Amino acid sequence: MIRFGVIGIDHRHVFHLIEGLLRAGATCAGYLSSTTDPRVLEGVRNRFPQLRELRHADELLQDPAIDLIVTAGVPSERAQIAMAAMRHGKDVLTDKPGVVSHAQLEQVRSTVRETGRLFAICFSERMIVPSVATARRLIADGAIGEVIQTLGLGPHRLNQAIRPAWFFDKSCYGGILVDIASHQIDQFLVLTGSRDAKVNHAGVAHFGKTTPEDFEDFGEIALASASNGARGYIRVDWFTPDGLPTWGDGRLFVAGTEGSIEIRKYVDIAGREGTDHLFLCDRSGARHLDCTHEPITFFDQLVEDVKQRTQSAISHEHAFTVCRLALDAQAQAQARAQAASERSR
């Protein structure tokens, strides 16, 4: 049986990390109760009242019976938590982004090589979304031919009044392309069958009227596959209106040589009830697929990876490539913004 501990409960994503592992048959040894967001601690207590609260990370790191450390800490702290865990002989599951700088990426990569431990990142907008799992299956079956382009939209609700201070500090969250767009980079690589890509364009901006001027609330990336020429466009932002009944109208469009797929992950605006709507258009016509019953396998695969020392849930190569591309895009966007600022002086 796999046992895991949680160090870092600063983001609500920790809820689905814990729940997913418990459903996959893992046992939780406890969680570190310190947090920058008391609402998250309250949420963990309410959702998982059976779990032990701990005050010291060493209670988990030094326990030889714990196999896996899970973290959804402040993004800038996740790499250090992960490296400490690996050096104590633990595998790691981290919320995205796993790192917020190129230096952290190289340090984590080096630690993985030195320790031989597993380092997995949960890109939840693919890994726990049934409609994306359906799209992967359809693409693998040749339903739309060769994928030539993806368009990923990741709008989010700001909820400014309840965000912790680190949320608005770029040194903590890494920039909008590192923080959010890593989801869409992950999806582009997987759905186009690409091992790597080139960032052809990246940009960030601030449009909000109530947030700090250096807070990035809009970002975009244009990608090109390094292997098959497929293209990708990504748009992320913090402008989901309060009237939407969910946190964001996440959408994914996939163009193929013989058809297309459109996914409305979380809501079909003024349309069908529920989540995970997929629209497939091919030679036979156009149809809607309800994907809510598509199985989610990420956590089951991860548990098996920990047991078997495999990388079926997510490979190190893929995780590190997504991180590098997000960091490269962020750096390119910041350089572009800096150059524009200097020209306007």
C-alpha contacts under 8 A as a table, 3 or more apart, distances in Angstrom:
res1	aa1	res2	aa2	distance
1	M	25	G	7.54
1	M	26	A	6.36
1	M	27	T	7.33
2	I	25	G	7.65
2	I	26	A	4.91
2	I	27	T	6.20
2	I	66	I	7.50
2	I	67	D	6.21
2	I	68	L	7.67
2	I	303	V	6.87
2	I	306	V	7.63
2	I	307	K	7.48
3	R	26	A	5.70
3	R	27	T	4.69
3	R	28	C	5.63
3	R	29	A	6.26
3	R	65	A	7.01
3	R	66	I	5.00
3	R	67	D	5.52
3	R	68	L	6.53
4	F	26	A	7.11
4	F	27	T	6.26
4	F	28	C	4.94
4	F	29	A	5.81
4	F	30	G	7.70
4	F	66	I	5.49
4	F	67	D	5.83
4	F	68	L	4.54
4	F	69	I	5.57
4	F	70	V	6.99
5	G	28	C	5.76
5	G	29	A	5.27
5	G	30	G	5.31
5	G	31	Y	5.71
5	G	60	L	6.08
5	G	66	I	6.88
5	G	68	L	6.47
5	G	69	I	5.02
5	G	70	V	6.12
6	V	9	I	7.51
6	V	30	G	6.46
6	V	31	Y	4.41
6	V	32	L	6.19
6	V	69	I	5.72
6	V	70	V	4.68
6	V	71	T	5.80
7	I	31	Y	6.03
7	I	32	L	5.22
7	I	57	A	6.68
7	I	69	I	6.90
7	I	70	V	6.22
7	I	71	T	5.23
7	I	72	A	7.57
7	I	73	G	7.13
7	I	81	I	7.35
8	G	32	L	6.74
8	G	34	S	7.51
8	G	35	T	6.89
8	G	70	V	7.71
8	G	71	T	4.87
8	G	72	A	5.10
8	G	73	G	3.76
8	G	74	V	7.21
8	G	78	R	7.84
9	I	12	R	7.41
9	I	14	V	6.14
9	I	32	L	7.61
9	I	33	S	7.37
9	I	34	S	7.44
9	I	35	T	5.77
9	I	40	V	6.56
9	I	41	L	6.81
9	I	71	T	6.85
9	I	72	A	5.33
9	I	73	G	5.26
10	D	14	V	7.93
10	D	35	T	5.33
10	D	36	T	5.65
10	D	37	D	5.68
10	D	40	V	6.47
10	D	72	A	5.98
10	D	73	G	4.69
10	D	74	V	5.74
11	H	14	V	6.13
11	H	37	D	7.62
11	H	40	V	6.57
11	H	72	A	5.59
11	H	73	G	6.42
11	H	74	V	7.31
12	R	15	F	5.85
12	R	40	V	5.79
12	R	43	G	8.00
12	R	72	A	7.81
13	H	16	H	5.74
13	H	17	L	6.59
13	H	72	A	6.59
13	H	95	D	6.89
14	V	17	L	5.01
14	V	18	I	6.16
14	V	71	T	7.19
14	V	72	A	5.42
14	V	95	D	7.47
15	F	18	I	5.46
15	F	19	E	6.10
15	F	43	G	7.79
15	F	44	V	6.68
15	F	47	R	7.87
16	H	19	E	4.92
16	H	20	G	5.65
17	L	20	G	5.31
17	L	21	L	6.35
17	L	70	V	7.57
17	L	95	D	7.84
18	I	21	L	5.39
18	I	22	L	6.20
18	I	28	C	7.93
19	E	22	L	5.17
19	E	23	R	6.14
20	G	23	R	5.22
20	G	24	A	6.24
20	G	299	F	5.71
21	L	24	A	4.95
21	L	25	G	6.54
21	L	26	A	5.45
21	L	27	T	7.74
21	L	299	F	5.65
21	L	300	D	7.50
21	L	303	V	7.51
22	L	25	G	5.26
22	L	26	A	5.03
22	L	27	T	6.17
22	L	28	C	7.32
23	R	26	A	7.29
24	A	299	F	5.94
24	A	300	D	4.97
24	A	303	V	7.00
25	G	300	D	7.98
26	A	303	V	7.13
28	C	51	L	6.88
29	A	51	L	7.32
29	A	52	R	6.92
29	A	60	L	7.71
29	A	66	I	7.31
30	G	51	L	5.54
30	G	52	R	4.43
30	G	53	E	5.75
30	G	54	L	6.53
30	G	60	L	7.75
31	Y	51	L	7.39
31	Y	52	R	6.38
31	Y	53	E	5.30
31	Y	54	L	5.72
32	L	53	E	6.04
32	L	54	L	4.75
32	L	55	R	5.58
32	L	56	H	6.55
32	L	57	A	6.36
33	S	41	L	6.73
33	S	53	E	5.69
33	S	54	L	5.88
33	S	55	R	6.09
34	S	41	L	7.99
34	S	55	R	7.00
35	T	38	P	6.42
35	T	40	V	7.72
35	T	41	L	6.88
35	T	73	G	7.90
36	T	164	P	6.53
37	D	40	V	5.60
37	D	41	L	6.96
37	D	163	R	7.85
37	D	164	P	6.06
38	P	41	L	5.08
38	P	42	E	6.19
39	R	42	E	5.03
39	R	43	G	6.10
40	V	43	G	4.89
40	V	44	V	6.23
41	L	44	V	5.15
41	L	45	R	6.23
42	E	45	R	5.11
42	E	46	N	6.14
43	G	46	N	5.13
43	G	47	R	5.99
44	V	47	R	5.24
44	V	48	F	5.64
44	V	49	P	7.52
45	R	48	F	5.42
45	R	49	P	5.06
45	R	51	L	7.87
46	N	49	P	5.75
48	F	51	L	5.80
54	L	57	A	7.63
54	L	59	E	7.39
56	H	59	E	5.72
56	H	60	L	7.81
57	A	60	L	5.57
57	A	61	L	6.18
58	D	61	L	4.72
58	D	62	Q	5.40
58	D	63	D	7.83
59	E	62	Q	5.88
59	E	63	D	6.31
60	L	63	D	5.31
60	L	66	I	7.04
61	L	64	P	7.92
61	L	66	I	7.80
61	L	84	A	7.83
61	L	85	A	6.13
61	L	88	H	6.07
61	L	90	K	7.70
62	Q	88	H	6.81
63	D	66	I	5.78
64	P	67	D	7.66
66	I	69	I	7.77
66	I	90	K	7.12
67	D	89	G	7.74
67	D	90	K	5.21
67	D	91	D	6.19
67	D	306	V	7.48
68	L	90	K	5.17
68	L	91	D	4.61
68	L	92	V	5.48
68	L	93	L	7.18
68	L	306	V	7.82
69	I	82	A	7.57
69	I	85	A	6.42
69	I	90	K	6.38
69	I	91	D	6.22
69	I	92	V	4.95
69	I	93	L	6.30
70	V	92	V	5.92
70	V	93	L	4.78
70	V	94	T	5.72
71	T	78	R	6.61
71	T	81	I	7.45
71	T	82	A	7.78
71	T	92	V	7.89
71	T	93	L	6.50
71	T	94	T	4.87
71	T	95	D	6.36
72	A	75	P	7.42
72	A	78	R	7.15
72	A	94	T	6.11
72	A	95	D	5.15
73	G	77	E	6.37
73	G	78	R	5.82
74	V	77	E	5.37
74	V	78	R	6.53
74	V	166	W	7.32
74	V	172	C	6.71
74	V	173	Y	7.41
75	P	78	R	5.40
75	P	96	K	7.79
75	P	97	P	6.35
75	P	98	G	6.96
75	P	99	V	6.86
75	P	100	V	6.83
75	P	172	C	5.95
75	P	173	Y	5.42
75	P	174	G	7.53
76	S	79	A	6.97
76	S	99	V	6.59
76	S	100	V	5.78
76	S	171	S	7.05
76	S	172	C	4.76
76	S	173	Y	6.27
76	S	174	G	7.22
77	E	80	Q	5.56
77	E	81	I	6.40
77	E	172	C	7.87
78	R	81	I	5.09
78	R	82	A	6.04
78	R	94	T	7.11
78	R	98	G	6.05
78	R	99	V	6.67
79	A	82	A	5.02
79	A	83	M	6.11
79	A	98	G	6.22
79	A	99	V	5.62
79	A	104	Q	6.39
79	A	105	L	7.97
79	A	108	V	6.56
80	Q	83	M	5.16
80	Q	84	A	6.09
81	I	84	A	5.24
81	I	85	A	6.18
82	A	85	A	5.09
82	A	86	M	6.20
82	A	92	V	5.99
82	A	94	T	7.66
82	A	108	V	7.68
82	A	119	F	7.76
83	M	86	M	5.09
83	M	87	R	6.11
83	M	108	V	6.33
83	M	111	T	6.35
84	A	87	R	5.20
84	A	88	H	6.35
85	A	88	H	5.10
85	A	89	G	6.56
85	A	90	K	5.18
85	A	91	D	6.95
85	A	92	V	6.96
86	M	89	G	5.04
86	M	90	K	4.79
86	M	91	D	5.89
86	M	92	V	7.06
86	M	111	T	7.24
86	M	112	V	7.37
86	M	115	T	6.43
86	M	117	R	5.89
86	M	118	L	7.96
87	R	90	K	7.20
87	R	111	T	7.65
87	R	115	T	6.49
89	G	115	T	7.34
89	G	117	R	7.00
90	K	117	R	6.60
90	K	118	L	7.99
91	D	117	R	5.17
91	D	118	L	4.74
91	D	119	F	6.20
91	D	306	V	7.21
92	V	117	R	7.72
92	V	118	L	6.02
92	V	119	F	4.90
92	V	120	A	6.04
93	L	119	F	6.23
93	L	120	A	4.81
93	L	121	I	5.75
93	L	122	C	7.07
94	T	97	P	7.80
94	T	98	G	5.95
94	T	119	F	7.82
94	T	120	A	6.31
94	T	121	I	4.93
94	T	122	C	6.26
95	D	98	G	6.35
95	D	121	I	5.75
95	D	122	C	5.22
95	D	123	F	7.13
96	K	99	V	7.89
96	K	121	I	5.91
96	K	122	C	5.99
96	K	123	F	5.91
96	K	179	D	7.08
96	K	182	S	7.51
97	P	100	V	6.74
97	P	121	I	7.56
97	P	178	V	6.52
97	P	179	D	5.65
97	P	180	I	7.92
97	P	182	S	7.10
97	P	323	C	7.41
98	G	121	I	6.29
98	G	323	C	7.52
99	V	102	H	7.88
99	V	104	Q	5.80
99	V	105	L	5.92
99	V	323	C	7.08
100	V	104	Q	6.79
100	V	105	L	7.77
100	V	171	S	7.93
100	V	172	C	7.65
100	V	173	Y	6.83
100	V	174	G	4.74
100	V	178	V	6.66
100	V	327	L	7.33
101	S	104	Q	5.25
101	S	105	L	6.35
101	S	174	G	7.13
101	S	327	L	6.57
102	H	105	L	4.97
102	H	106	E	6.33
102	H	324	R	7.12
102	H	327	L	6.65
103	A	106	E	5.31
103	A	107	Q	6.24
104	Q	107	Q	5.00
104	Q	108	V	6.08
105	L	108	V	5.26
105	L	109	R	6.07
105	L	320	F	7.32
105	L	323	C	7.37
105	L	324	R	7.52
106	E	109	R	5.00
106	E	110	S	6.01
107	Q	110	S	5.12
107	Q	111	T	6.16
108	V	111	T	5.01
108	V	112	V	6.19
109	R	112	V	5.21
109	R	113	R	6.44
109	R	320	F	7.65
110	S	113	R	5.15
110	S	114	E	6.18
111	T	114	E	5.00
111	T	115	T	5.95
111	T	116	G	8.00
112	V	115	T	5.39
112	V	116	G	5.41
112	V	117	R	5.63
112	V	118	L	6.91
112	V	119	F	7.05
113	R	116	G	5.54
113	R	117	R	7.89
118	L	306	V	7.47
118	L	309	R	7.76
118	L	311	Q	7.76
118	L	316	H	7.72
119	F	316	H	6.64
120	A	313	A	7.89
120	A	314	I	6.25
120	A	315	S	7.48
120	A	316	H	7.14
120	A	319	A	7.04
121	I	314	I	7.49
121	I	319	A	6.49
122	C	127	M	6.77
123	F	126	R	6.01
123	F	127	M	5.90
123	F	182	S	7.58
123	F	183	H	5.54
123	F	186	D	7.23
124	S	127	M	4.85
124	S	128	I	5.24
124	S	129	V	7.08
124	S	183	H	7.35
125	E	128	I	6.41
125	E	129	V	5.92
125	E	183	H	6.04
126	R	129	V	5.39
126	R	132	V	5.76
126	R	133	A	7.24
126	R	183	H	7.21
126	R	186	D	7.88
126	R	187	Q	6.54
127	M	132	V	7.89
127	M	133	A	7.59
127	M	296	I	7.26
127	M	297	T	7.96
127	M	298	F	5.99
128	I	296	I	5.99
128	I	298	F	7.20
129	V	132	V	5.63
129	V	133	A	6.63
129	V	265	K	7.09
129	V	276	D	7.25
129	V	296	I	7.40
130	P	133	A	4.99
130	P	134	T	6.26
130	P	276	D	6.37
130	P	291	C	5.74
130	P	292	T	5.92
130	P	293	H	7.17
130	P	294	E	5.16
130	P	295	P	6.63
130	P	296	I	6.32
131	S	134	T	4.98
131	S	135	A	6.22
131	S	263	I	6.74
131	S	265	K	6.51
131	S	276	D	4.84
131	S	277	H	6.50
131	S	278	L	6.20
131	S	290	D	7.91
131	S	291	C	5.04
131	S	292	T	7.09
131	S	294	E	7.24
132	V	135	A	4.89
132	V	136	R	6.22
132	V	263	I	7.47
132	V	265	K	7.92
133	A	136	R	5.15
133	A	137	R	6.38
133	A	294	E	6.93
133	A	295	P	7.78
133	A	296	I	7.33
134	T	137	R	5.10
134	T	138	L	6.18
134	T	291	C	6.57
134	T	294	E	6.49
135	A	138	L	5.07
135	A	139	I	6.06
135	A	261	I	7.37
135	A	278	L	7.81
136	R	139	I	5.18
136	R	140	A	6.07
136	R	191	L	6.49
137	R	140	A	5.11
137	R	141	D	6.21
138	L	141	D	5.07
138	L	142	G	6.42
138	L	143	A	5.32
138	L	144	I	7.64
139	I	142	G	5.07
139	I	143	A	5.54
139	I	144	I	6.27
139	I	145	G	7.26
139	I	146	E	7.98
139	I	147	V	7.76
139	I	191	L	7.52
140	A	143	A	7.59
142	G	145	G	4.99
142	G	146	E	7.37
143	A	258	E	7.51
143	A	259	G	7.13
143	A	282	D	7.18
144	I	147	V	7.20
144	I	255	A	7.62
144	I	256	G	5.02
144	I	257	T	6.34
144	I	258	E	4.61
144	I	259	G	4.13
144	I	260	S	5.84
144	I	261	I	7.77
144	I	281	C	7.96
144	I	282	D	6.37
145	G	256	G	5.41
145	G	257	T	5.06
145	G	258	E	4.78
145	G	259	G	6.75
146	E	256	G	5.17
146	E	257	T	5.34
146	E	258	E	7.36
147	V	150	T	7.84
147	V	191	L	7.27
147	V	192	T	5.54
147	V	230	A	6.94
147	V	254	V	6.92
147	V	255	A	5.86
147	V	256	G	4.16
147	V	257	T	6.53
148	I	192	T	7.10
148	I	229	G	7.40
148	I	230	A	4.47
148	I	231	R	6.23
148	I	254	V	7.84
148	I	255	A	5.83
148	I	256	G	5.37
148	I	257	T	6.88
149	Q	192	T	7.59
149	Q	230	A	5.44
149	Q	231	R	4.65
149	Q	232	G	5.33
149	Q	254	V	5.93
149	Q	255	A	5.15
149	Q	256	G	7.04
150	T	188	F	6.20
150	T	191	L	7.96
150	T	192	T	7.93
150	T	231	R	6.61
150	T	232	G	4.72
150	T	233	Y	6.45
150	T	252	L	7.15
150	T	253	F	5.60
150	T	254	V	4.56
150	T	255	A	6.28
151	L	232	G	5.75
151	L	233	Y	4.88
151	L	234	I	5.92
151	L	252	L	5.78
151	L	253	F	5.00
151	L	254	V	6.53
152	G	184	Q	5.67
152	G	232	G	7.81
152	G	233	Y	6.39
152	G	234	I	4.89
152	G	235	R	6.47
152	G	250	G	7.85
152	G	251	R	6.09
152	G	252	L	4.66
152	G	253	F	6.48
153	L	184	Q	7.69
153	L	234	I	5.98
153	L	235	R	5.00
153	L	236	V	5.93
153	L	249	D	7.98
153	L	250	G	5.65
153	L	251	R	5.18
153	L	252	L	6.29
154	G	180	I	7.41
154	G	181	A	7.45
154	G	184	Q	7.70
154	G	234	I	7.86
154	G	235	R	6.21
154	G	236	V	4.53
154	G	237	D	6.61
154	G	248	G	7.15
154	G	249	D	7.19
154	G	250	G	4.99
154	G	251	R	6.91
155	P	235	R	7.74
155	P	236	V	5.27
155	P	237	D	4.78
155	P	238	W	5.83
155	P	239	F	6.38
155	P	240	T	5.85
155	P	248	G	5.23
155	P	249	D	6.17
155	P	250	G	6.22
156	H	236	V	7.68
156	H	237	D	6.08
156	H	238	W	4.72
156	H	239	F	6.22
156	H	240	T	5.27
156	H	247	W	5.80
156	H	248	G	4.65
156	H	249	D	7.65
157	R	238	W	5.49
157	R	239	F	5.91
157	R	240	T	4.51
157	R	241	P	6.81
157	R	242	D	7.46
157	R	247	W	5.19
157	R	248	G	6.06
158	L	238	W	5.26
158	L	239	F	6.68
158	L	240	T	7.23
159	N	162	I	5.94
159	N	163	R	6.56
160	Q	163	R	5.42
160	Q	211	T	7.94
163	R	167	F	6.27
164	P	167	F	5.70
164	P	168	F	7.95
165	A	168	F	5.95
165	A	169	D	6.99
166	W	169	D	4.99
166	W	170	K	7.88
166	W	172	C	5.72
166	W	173	Y	7.03
167	F	170	K	7.74
167	F	172	C	7.13
167	F	173	Y	6.27
168	F	173	Y	7.57
168	F	212	P	7.44
168	F	215	F	5.89
169	D	172	C	5.40
169	D	173	Y	6.43
169	D	215	F	7.36
170	K	173	Y	5.10
170	K	174	G	5.03
170	K	175	G	5.40
170	K	215	F	7.18
171	S	174	G	5.57
171	S	175	G	7.88
173	Y	176	I	7.67
173	Y	178	V	7.72
173	Y	179	D	6.15
174	G	177	L	7.93
174	G	178	V	5.68
174	G	179	D	6.23
175	G	178	V	5.45
175	G	179	D	6.02
175	G	216	E	6.55
175	G	330	Q	6.73
176	I	179	D	4.98
176	I	180	I	5.67
176	I	181	A	6.90
176	I	204	V	7.55
176	I	216	E	5.84
176	I	217	D	6.87
176	I	218	F	7.17
176	I	219	G	6.36
176	I	236	V	7.66
176	I	237	D	7.89
176	I	330	Q	7.79
177	L	180	I	5.61
177	L	181	A	4.61
177	L	182	S	6.64
177	L	204	V	7.84
177	L	219	G	6.20
177	L	220	E	7.54
177	L	236	V	7.73
177	L	326	A	5.96
177	L	327	L	7.59
177	L	329	A	6.88
177	L	330	Q	5.61
178	V	181	A	6.06
178	V	182	S	5.83
178	V	323	C	7.53
178	V	326	A	5.02
178	V	327	L	5.93
178	V	330	Q	6.45
179	D	182	S	6.53
180	I	183	H	6.12
180	I	184	Q	7.90
180	I	236	V	6.82
181	A	184	Q	5.23
181	A	185	I	6.29
181	A	219	G	7.94
181	A	234	I	7.07
181	A	235	R	7.60
181	A	236	V	6.37
181	A	326	A	6.93
182	S	185	I	5.01
182	S	186	D	6.07
182	S	322	V	6.33
182	S	323	C	6.91
182	S	326	A	5.69
183	H	186	D	5.24
183	H	187	Q	6.41
184	Q	187	Q	4.97
184	Q	188	F	6.10
184	Q	234	I	6.44
185	I	188	F	5.10
185	I	189	L	6.34
185	I	234	I	7.84
185	I	322	V	6.16
185	I	325	L	7.55
185	I	326	A	7.30
186	D	189	L	5.43
186	D	190	V	6.28
186	D	322	V	5.83
187	Q	190	V	5.19
187	Q	191	L	5.85
188	F	191	L	5.44
188	F	192	T	5.93
188	F	194	S	7.85
188	F	232	G	6.43
189	L	192	T	5.50
189	L	193	G	5.84
189	L	194	S	4.77
189	L	195	R	6.40
189	L	196	D	6.95
189	L	197	A	7.65
189	L	225	S	7.69
190	V	193	G	5.17
190	V	194	S	6.47
191	L	194	S	7.82
192	T	225	S	7.85
192	T	230	A	6.64
194	S	197	A	7.14
194	S	225	S	6.02
194	S	226	A	7.00
194	S	227	S	6.22
194	S	228	N	7.25
195	R	226	A	7.50
195	R	227	S	7.45
195	R	318	H	7.06
195	R	321	T	7.83
196	D	225	S	6.28
196	D	226	A	5.43
196	D	227	S	7.33
196	D	321	T	6.65
197	A	223	L	6.40
197	A	224	A	5.42
197	A	225	S	4.28
197	A	226	A	4.57
197	A	227	S	7.74
197	A	325	L	7.57
198	K	223	L	5.65
198	K	224	A	5.23
198	K	225	S	6.41
198	K	226	A	6.39
198	K	325	L	7.69
199	V	202	A	7.04
199	V	221	I	7.07
199	V	222	A	6.08
199	V	223	L	4.83
199	V	224	A	6.68
199	V	325	L	7.11
199	V	328	D	7.40
199	V	329	A	6.22
200	N	221	I	7.60
200	N	222	A	5.41
200	N	223	L	5.61
200	N	224	A	6.85
201	H	220	E	7.89
201	H	221	I	5.52
201	H	222	A	4.97
201	H	223	L	7.24
201	H	329	A	7.52
201	H	332	Q	7.69
201	H	333	A	7.84
202	A	219	G	7.49
202	A	220	E	5.61
202	A	221	I	4.38
202	A	222	A	6.46
202	A	329	A	5.39
202	A	330	Q	7.07
202	A	332	Q	6.04
202	A	333	A	4.84
203	G	219	G	5.59
203	G	220	E	5.35
203	G	221	I	6.63
203	G	329	A	7.88
203	G	330	Q	7.75
203	G	332	Q	7.45
203	G	333	A	4.27
203	G	334	Q	7.37
203	G	336	R	7.08
203	G	337	A	7.47
204	V	216	E	6.35
204	V	217	D	7.67
204	V	218	F	5.55
204	V	219	G	4.25
204	V	220	E	6.54
204	V	333	A	5.80
204	V	334	Q	7.21
204	V	337	A	7.37
205	A	216	E	5.58
205	A	217	D	6.37
205	A	218	F	5.17
205	A	219	G	6.42
205	A	337	A	8.00
206	H	213	E	6.46
206	H	214	D	7.05
206	H	215	F	6.30
206	H	216	E	5.08
206	H	217	D	5.30
206	H	218	F	6.27
207	F	217	D	6.68
207	F	218	F	7.43
208	G	211	T	5.83
208	G	217	D	7.00
211	T	215	F	6.64
212	P	215	F	5.39
213	E	216	E	7.98
216	E	219	G	7.42
217	D	237	D	5.20
217	D	238	W	5.15
217	D	239	F	7.61
218	F	235	R	7.61
218	F	236	V	5.88
218	F	237	D	4.32
218	F	238	W	6.73
219	G	235	R	5.85
219	G	236	V	5.27
219	G	237	D	6.28
220	E	233	Y	7.36
220	E	234	I	5.29
220	E	235	R	4.51
220	E	236	V	6.37
221	I	232	G	7.98
221	I	233	Y	5.78
221	I	234	I	5.04
221	I	235	R	6.80
221	I	329	A	6.92
222	A	231	R	7.43
222	A	232	G	5.68
222	A	233	Y	4.62
222	A	234	I	6.46
223	L	231	R	5.63
223	L	232	G	4.84
223	L	233	Y	6.33
224	A	229	G	6.11
224	A	230	A	5.78
224	A	231	R	4.56
224	A	232	G	6.33
225	S	228	N	5.83
225	S	229	G	5.05
225	S	230	A	5.13
225	S	231	R	6.28
226	A	229	G	6.59
237	D	240	T	7.88
240	T	244	L	7.10
240	T	247	W	6.95
240	T	248	G	5.66
240	T	249	D	7.45
241	P	244	L	5.86
242	D	245	P	7.77
244	L	247	W	7.29
244	L	248	G	7.42
244	L	249	D	7.97
245	P	267	V	7.83
246	T	249	D	7.45
246	T	266	Y	6.97
246	T	267	V	7.17
248	G	266	Y	7.15
249	D	264	R	7.11
249	D	265	K	7.26
249	D	266	Y	6.12
249	D	267	V	6.15
250	G	264	R	6.21
250	G	265	K	5.61
250	G	266	Y	6.32
250	G	267	V	7.96
251	R	262	E	7.33
251	R	263	I	5.47
251	R	264	R	4.79
251	R	265	K	6.03
252	L	261	I	7.98
252	L	262	E	5.81
252	L	263	I	5.02
252	L	264	R	6.82
252	L	265	K	7.88
253	F	260	S	7.46
253	F	261	I	5.74
253	F	262	E	4.50
253	F	263	I	6.32
254	V	260	S	5.62
254	V	261	I	5.04
254	V	262	E	6.41
255	A	259	G	6.56
255	A	260	S	4.66
255	A	261	I	6.64
256	G	259	G	5.16
256	G	260	S	5.55
258	E	282	D	6.29
258	E	283	R	7.17
259	G	280	L	7.54
259	G	281	C	5.44
259	G	282	D	4.34
259	G	283	R	7.04
260	S	280	L	6.03
260	S	281	C	5.28
260	S	282	D	6.65
261	I	278	L	6.92
261	I	279	F	5.64
261	I	280	L	4.75
261	I	281	C	6.42
262	E	278	L	5.76
262	E	279	F	5.06
262	E	280	L	6.68
263	I	276	D	7.11
263	I	277	H	5.76
263	I	278	L	4.52
263	I	279	F	6.33
264	R	267	V	6.05
264	R	268	D	6.06
264	R	275	T	7.36
264	R	276	D	6.07
264	R	277	H	5.16
264	R	278	L	6.44
265	K	275	T	5.78
265	K	276	D	4.51
265	K	277	H	6.18
266	Y	274	G	7.39
266	Y	275	T	4.59
266	Y	276	D	6.04
266	Y	277	H	7.99
267	V	273	E	7.48
267	V	274	G	6.36
267	V	275	T	5.25
267	V	276	D	7.45
267	V	277	H	7.76
268	D	271	G	5.15
268	D	272	R	5.77
268	D	273	E	6.98
268	D	274	G	7.55
268	D	275	T	7.23
268	D	277	H	7.06
269	I	272	R	7.74
275	T	292	T	7.03
276	D	290	D	6.50
276	D	291	C	5.42
276	D	292	T	5.82
277	H	288	H	7.06
277	H	289	L	6.24
277	H	290	D	5.52
277	H	291	C	6.34
278	L	288	H	5.78
278	L	289	L	5.11
278	L	290	D	6.59
278	L	291	C	6.93
279	F	286	A	7.10
279	F	287	R	5.74
279	F	288	H	4.57
279	F	289	L	6.18
280	L	286	A	5.67
280	L	287	R	5.50
280	L	288	H	6.42
280	L	289	L	7.50
281	C	284	S	7.64
281	C	285	G	5.67
281	C	286	A	4.21
281	C	287	R	6.53
282	D	285	G	5.48
282	D	286	A	6.50
290	D	293	H	7.71
291	C	294	E	5.37
296	I	299	F	7.80
297	T	300	D	5.33
297	T	301	Q	5.99
298	F	301	Q	5.18
298	F	302	L	6.13
298	F	313	A	5.45
299	F	302	L	4.92
299	F	303	V	6.16
299	F	313	A	7.46
300	D	303	V	5.24
300	D	304	E	6.36
301	Q	304	E	5.11
301	Q	305	D	6.07
301	Q	312	S	6.15
301	Q	313	A	5.04
302	L	305	D	4.84
302	L	306	V	6.29
302	L	311	Q	7.69
302	L	312	S	7.15
302	L	313	A	5.21
302	L	314	I	8.00
303	V	306	V	5.25
303	V	307	K	6.45
304	E	307	K	4.98
304	E	308	Q	5.86
304	E	309	R	7.91
304	E	310	T	7.63
305	D	308	Q	5.11
305	D	309	R	5.12
305	D	310	T	4.51
305	D	311	Q	5.68
305	D	312	S	6.48
305	D	313	A	7.22
306	V	309	R	5.39
306	V	310	T	7.09
311	Q	314	I	5.67
311	Q	315	S	4.92
311	Q	316	H	7.41
312	S	315	S	6.54
314	I	318	H	6.76
314	I	319	A	6.80
315	S	318	H	5.29
315	S	319	A	6.27
316	H	319	A	5.12
316	H	320	F	5.99
317	E	320	F	5.36
317	E	321	T	6.06
318	H	321	T	5.07
318	H	322	V	6.20
319	A	322	V	5.36
319	A	323	C	6.33
320	F	323	C	5.04
320	F	324	R	6.07
321	T	324	R	5.07
321	T	325	L	6.11
322	V	325	L	5.28
322	V	326	A	6.17
323	C	326	A	5.22
323	C	327	L	6.15
324	R	327	L	5.09
324	R	328	D	5.95
325	L	328	D	4.97
325	L	329	A	6.01
326	A	329	A	5.12
326	A	330	Q	6.12
327	L	330	Q	5.02
327	L	331	A	6.13
328	D	331	A	5.15
328	D	332	Q	6.13
329	A	332	Q	5.07
329	A	333	A	6.05
330	Q	333	A	5.12
330	Q	334	Q	6.12
331	A	334	Q	5.15
331	A	335	A	6.13
332	Q	335	A	5.17
332	Q	336	R	6.19
333	A	336	R	5.05
333	A	337	A	6.17
334	Q	337	A	5.01
334	Q	338	Q	6.04
335	A	338	Q	5.06
335	A	339	A	6.13
336	R	339	A	5.20
336	R	340	A	6.22
337	A	340	A	5.10
337	A	341	S	6.16
338	Q	341	S	5.06
338	Q	342	E	6.24
339	A	342	E	5.16
339	A	343	R	6.26
340	A	343	R	5.15
340	A	344	S	6.33
341	S	344	S	5.24
341	S	345	R	6.63
342	E	345	R	5.41
